[in-house]
Amino acid sequence: MKLPTSVFSFLLFTFSFFLSISANAQQSLFEKEQLLKPQANKMINASLERERFVADSQFTRQFVQVLKTPHSFRHSFDSLVTVSQLYAPDSSFKIFTWQLVMNEMETRQHGAIQMRTEDGSLKLFPLIDKSGIINNQADTTGDNNGWMGAVYYKLIMKQKGDQKLYVLLGYDENDYRSTKKFVEILQFKEGKPWFGGRNFQVPDNNLKAKITARFIMEFKKDASPRLTYDADLDMIVMEHLVSETNEPGKKYTLIGDGDYEGFKWQDGQWNYVSKVFNEVTPEGNAPMPKPIRDAQGNLDETQLAGYEPEDGKPVTPKKIKPVKNKN
């Protein structure tokens, strides 16, 4: 059935109107994002503690106001390079985190979880860092008001029965002696965020398995051991730590030794794997450098020149003459 011209015109006008609103909203968000950048940079890079603290407070207030813009969930705040922004794989929420270095002995993390809403309105859960007053950080769970505090750089999703578990990898600058990295579990209970879950099977000092609420990797300040998620292995992979002073109880002495351990997701939990890479080179097949002489004892000038022959054809560099083996 053909629509009357007046009805068609009305629908076209309505569609164009809403497109215009959406475009204006996105433009407005971009402009507001630019206004956030100075404070976002200053709260991390300012040399004075007071300046960082003031910038953090101003940024937090302004950022919340910007997020109140309709459909801000769809906007990516890419230019705020000092703020981490991660989307859930199912697009149900995104999480913002950043850090504030109070002094050489204390670093706090701030953040928020923005939920996706059908009407584009703001549903926000602020993250309140309580790590400074929590003694057993590896085994404590809590809501967004009892957050452990971290700047997250990776988010993956796992399923345990009917429950979705979001796995977060993050770091905490901690203090002048050590840095921490975390593997954190986030889930939603009755629509509210809950951090920590007894989903980690790890060895204790006696190498016996125990279950903890999160995994914490603490190490020497200037060390940089890896903690990442390998999608091909479907594993959390981390560098093994050893004490450079033979004092493993002192976390600030731990450094990576080049070996790797990790966690494998099995039966609804992360099970500890003591060695990730188990490849063994067969005897007699150890890697060898390419010889610089051929079978007749002549020098291979292409090896001396530092490049390979093309298409399998020998290449003789200019000004280099073959040298016979005198033996």
C-alpha positions in Angstrom: 0.0 0.0 0.0 1.3 3.4 -1.0 1.6 5.9 1.8 0.0 9.3 1.4 2.4 12.0 0.5 1.7 13.9 3.8 2.4 10.7 5.9 5.6 9.9 4.0 6.8 13.5 4.5 6.1 13.3 8.2 8.0 10.1 8.6 10.9 11.4 6.6 11.0 14.5 8.7 10.8 12.5 11.9 13.7 10.2 10.8 15.8 13.2 9.8 15.0 15.0 13.1 16.3 12.0 15.2 19.3 11.6 13.0 20.1 15.3 13.6 19.7 14.9 17.3 22.0 11.9 17.4 24.6 13.7 15.3 24.4 16.8 17.5 24.7 14.6 20.7 27.9 12.9 19.3 29.4 16.3 18.3 28.6 17.6 21.8 30.3 14.6 23.4 33.4 15.1 21.3 33.6 18.7 22.3 33.0 17.9 26.0 35.7 15.2 25.7 38.2 17.8 24.6 37.4 19.9 27.6 38.3 17.0 29.9 41.7 16.4 28.4 43.7 19.1 30.4 42.5 17.7 33.8 42.9 14.1 32.7 46.6 14.8 31.8 47.3 16.9 34.9 46.0 14.3 37.4 48.6 11.9 36.1 51.5 14.2 35.0 51.5 17.2 37.4 54.6 17.3 39.5 53.0 18.5 42.7 50.7 16.2 44.8 48.2 18.9 45.4 47.9 19.7 41.7 47.2 16.0 40.9 44.6 15.8 43.7 42.7 18.9 42.5 42.9 17.8 38.9 41.5 14.4 39.8 38.6 15.9 41.7 37.8 18.3 38.9 38.1 15.6 36.2 35.8 13.2 38.1 33.0 15.7 38.5 33.2 16.9 34.9 33.4 13.4 33.6 30.2 12.3 35.4 28.4 15.3 33.9 29.6 14.4 30.4 28.4 10.8 30.8 25.0 12.1 31.6 24.7 13.1 27.9 22.1 10.8 26.3 23.7 7.7 24.7 27.2 8.5 26.0 27.7 4.7 26.3 28.2 4.6 22.5 30.9 7.3 22.6 34.5 6.2 22.8 36.7 8.6 24.8 39.8 7.7 22.9 41.6 11.0 23.4 41.7 10.6 27.2 44.9 8.6 27.1 45.4 8.6 30.9 42.1 6.8 31.4 41.6 3.1 30.6 38.3 2.3 28.9 37.3 -1.4 28.3 34.0 -2.7 26.8 32.5 -6.0 27.9 32.5 -8.6 25.1 28.7 -8.7 25.3 28.5 -4.9 25.3 26.5 -4.9 28.5 28.9 -2.4 30.2 32.1 -0.5 30.0 34.6 0.2 32.7 36.8 3.3 33.2 39.8 3.2 35.5 42.7 5.5 36.2 45.2 6.1 39.0 46.2 8.9 41.3 49.7 8.9 42.7 49.2 10.4 46.2 52.9 10.2 47.2 55.7 7.7 47.0 54.0 5.5 49.6 50.4 5.5 48.2 48.7 5.2 44.9 44.9 5.1 44.6 42.8 4.0 41.7 39.5 5.6 40.6 36.9 4.5 38.2 33.3 3.7 37.2 31.2 1.1 35.5 28.8 2.5 32.9 25.9 0.1 32.1 24.2 0.1 28.7 20.6 1.2 28.9 17.9 1.0 26.3 16.9 4.6 26.5 20.4 6.0 26.6 20.2 7.3 30.1 23.1 7.1 32.5 23.4 4.1 34.9 26.8 4.5 36.6 28.5 2.6 39.5 31.4 4.5 41.0 34.4 2.4 42.0 35.7 3.2 45.5 39.2 2.0 46.2 39.4 0.4 49.7 42.6 -1.6 49.1 44.4 0.5 51.7 42.2 -0.9 54.6 41.9 -4.5 53.4 44.4 -6.9 54.9 43.7 -10.0 52.9 43.5 -8.7 49.4 43.7 -12.0 47.7 40.7 -13.4 49.5 38.3 -10.5 49.9 35.2 -9.9 47.9 33.0 -6.9 47.8 30.8 -4.5 45.7 31.8 -1.4 43.9 32.1 0.4 47.3 34.8 -2.0 48.5 36.8 -2.2 45.3 40.4 -3.5 45.4 41.6 -0.8 43.0 43.5 -1.3 39.7 43.9 0.2 36.3 42.6 -2.5 33.9 44.1 -3.3 30.5 42.3 -6.5 29.5 38.8 -7.8 29.8 37.6 -11.3 28.8 34.3 -13.1 29.5 33.8 -16.6 30.8 30.6 -18.6 31.6 30.0 -20.6 34.8 26.6 -22.2 34.5 24.2 -19.4 34.0 26.5 -16.8 35.4 28.7 -14.6 33.3 32.1 -13.9 34.8 34.1 -11.0 33.5 37.9 -11.4 34.0 39.9 -8.2 34.3 43.7 -7.9 34.1 45.1 -4.8 35.8 47.9 -3.1 37.6 48.6 -1.0 40.6 51.7 1.2 40.9 51.5 0.5 44.7 54.5 2.3 46.2 58.1 3.2 45.6 59.3 -0.4 46.2 56.9 -2.7 44.4 54.2 -2.8 41.7 51.2 -5.2 41.6 49.3 -6.8 38.8 45.8 -8.4 39.3 43.6 -11.0 37.8 40.2 -9.9 39.0 36.7 -11.5 38.7 33.7 -9.2 38.1 30.2 -10.4 38.1 26.8 -8.8 38.6 24.5 -9.9 41.4 20.9 -8.6 41.1 22.2 -6.0 38.6 25.0 -4.7 40.8 28.7 -5.3 40.4 30.6 -7.7 42.7 34.3 -8.0 42.6 36.2 -11.2 43.6 35.1 -14.8 43.2 36.5 -18.0 44.5 37.6 -19.1 41.0 41.4 -19.3 41.3 43.1 -22.6 42.2 46.7 -21.6 43.1 49.5 -23.3 45.0 50.5 -22.1 48.4 54.0 -22.2 49.9 53.7 -25.9 50.2 52.6 -26.3 46.6 49.2 -27.5 47.7 46.2 -26.2 45.9 44.0 -23.6 47.5 41.2 -21.4 46.2 41.4 -17.6 46.3 39.1 -14.8 45.2 41.7 -13.1 42.9 45.3 -13.5 41.8 47.8 -10.8 42.8 51.3 -10.6 41.4 53.6 -8.3 43.3 57.2 -7.6 42.2 60.1 -5.2 42.3 59.4 -1.7 41.2 61.7 -1.6 38.2 60.9 -5.1 37.1 58.4 -5.7 34.3 57.2 -9.4 34.3 54.4 -10.2 31.9 50.8 -10.9 32.8 48.5 -11.3 29.9 45.8 -13.4 28.3 46.8 -15.7 25.4 43.7 -16.3 23.2 45.3 -19.1 21.3 46.0 -21.0 24.4 42.9 -19.7 26.2 45.2 -19.1 29.2 46.3 -16.4 31.5 50.0 -16.4 31.1 52.5 -14.8 33.5 56.2 -14.8 34.0 57.5 -16.8 36.9 59.0 -14.7 39.7 62.1 -15.3 41.8 63.8 -13.3 44.5 67.1 -11.7 43.4 68.2 -11.7 47.1 66.9 -15.2 47.9 64.1 -13.7 50.1 60.9 -14.7 48.4 58.8 -13.4 51.3 59.9 -9.9 50.4 57.8 -9.1 47.3 59.9 -6.0 46.4 62.8 -8.4 45.6 60.9 -10.5 43.0 61.8 -10.3 39.3 60.9 -12.4 36.3 63.2 -15.3 35.4 62.0 -15.9 31.8 60.0 -19.0 32.6 56.2 -18.9 32.3 53.3 -20.3 34.4 49.6 -19.5 34.1 45.9 -20.4 34.6 43.7 -22.5 32.4 40.0 -22.2 32.5 38.5 -25.6 33.4 35.2 -26.5 35.1 34.3 -23.0 36.0 37.6 -21.9 37.6 41.1 -20.9 36.7 43.4 -23.8 37.4 47.1 -23.2 38.0 49.5 -24.5 35.4 53.1 -24.6 36.7 54.8 -24.5 33.2 53.1 -23.2 30.1 55.7 -23.9 27.5 56.9 -27.5 27.6 58.6 -27.8 24.2 61.8 -29.9 24.4 64.4 -29.8 21.6 65.2 -33.3 20.4 68.8 -34.4 21.0 71.1 -33.4 18.1 68.6 -30.8 16.8 69.7 -27.9 18.9 69.6 -24.6 16.9 72.9 -23.9 15.3 74.2 -20.7 13.6 74.6 -20.9 9.9 78.1 -21.8 8.9 80.2 -19.2 7.1 82.1 -21.8 5.0 80.7 -24.2 2.5 81.5 -27.9 2.2 84.7 -27.1 0.2 85.9 -24.7 2.9 85.2 -21.5 1.0 83.8 -18.5 2.9 80.2 -17.7 2.1 80.4 -13.9 1.5 76.6 -13.5 1.8 76.8 -14.6 5.4 79.6 -12.1 6.0 77.5 -9.4 4.3 74.6 -10.1 6.6 71.9 -11.0 4.1 70.4 -14.0 2.5 70.6 -15.0 -1.2 67.4 -14.3 -3.1 65.4 -17.1 -4.7 68.0 -19.6 -3.6 70.6 -18.1 -5.9 74.0 -17.2 -4.5 74.8 -13.5 -4.4 78.4 -12.2 -4.3 78.6 -8.8 -2.8 80.7 -6.3 -4.7 84.3 -5.8 -3.6 84.4 -9.1 -1.8 86.3 -11.9 -3.4 86.0 -15.7 -2.6 88.6 -16.8 -0.1 89.9 -20.3 -0.3 90.6 -22.4 2.8 94.4 -22.6 3.1 94.3 -25.7 5.3 
